[in-house]
Amino acid sequence: MAVSLRQLEYFVAVVDQGSFTRAAEVLHVTQPGLSHQIQALERELGGPLLERLPRKVRLTPAGRTVLPHARASLAHAERVSSTARRASGMNAVELHIGTLFSLSIGVMPAAFRAWRRDYPDVQAHLVEFRHADDLAAAMDAGRADLAVGPVPADWTGPSRPLGAEEFVIVGHPDAGLPAEPGPVRLADLAEHHWVHFTHHSGLSEYVDRACADAGFRPRVAIRTEQGPAALAMVQAGLGISLVPCNIIPPAFDGVVLRPERSVNRLLSVYARDRPDPITEAFVTAIADAPVTPPHIAKRLG
């Protein structure tokens, strides 16, 4: 007997609901039937996955090991089903796209606007991550149909370059930054306080590397997880920051400067398999979207 997707679905439901009773209600099955499937799964895997307590269930060490693989298997099965429906031209299909938090704000909206003109009935889901490594792992696990971000070095599936995403210095008008839009030496900004990013955010690596190349460590005033929050802190006068230029809105009234030594992140759209026509249409839309917004290109000169 092999492990079935139904058994994995039941196992994940029990974990998520915290009890067999609630899981049976959500799945619209009887509790004895649910328990039978979980017991069959445990026999197949060679041991208990759940510890039955009086008012809840708790994962065993084996259950903790199996859970992420169960979730990945269910996600992959859903992607297979959705891909088949899209390829056959069925309505009410979904497209799942993995990306980074900053890109979902700066790059994706224009691509979605163009794509939905041709596919208004396809529902899109963004699966967003803080770090490119998390995005790549999600793609491996089948959580998305395609990804927009830095392509992993060892990626063997289809990919298409999108260009270099430029990072810029931003600051409050009273931060003491040069008033002219020309390039600025990062070394000249060593005495400023910085709005930095949390260590598990992929953006923090770009700030640390750029400052290290300029010969200093940033004097951190505050750390945040996402680019828009960094902009808000900059606008509040808490420090300067280095952010992807495409997250800066047209209404930003602070200073925007290009580092003398450019800081870029190479972006691609990549997938595990050859995209179906609906997915390929989104690939074309994201490839046509500008990586550097026109209003920022104009400000930088």
Secondary structure by P-SEA (a helix, b strand, c coil): ccccaaaaaaaaaaaaaccaaaaaaaacccaaaaaaaaaaaaaaacccccccccccccccaaaaaaaaaaaaaaaaaaaaaaaaaaaacccbbbbbbbbcccccccccaaaaaaaacccccbbbbbbccccaaaaaaaaaaccccccccccccccccbbbbccbbbbbbbbccccccccccccccccccccbbbbccccccaaaaaaaaaaaaaccccccccccccaaaaaaaaaaccbbbbcccccccccccbbbbbbccbbbbbbbbbccccccaaaaaaaaaaaacccccaaaaaaac
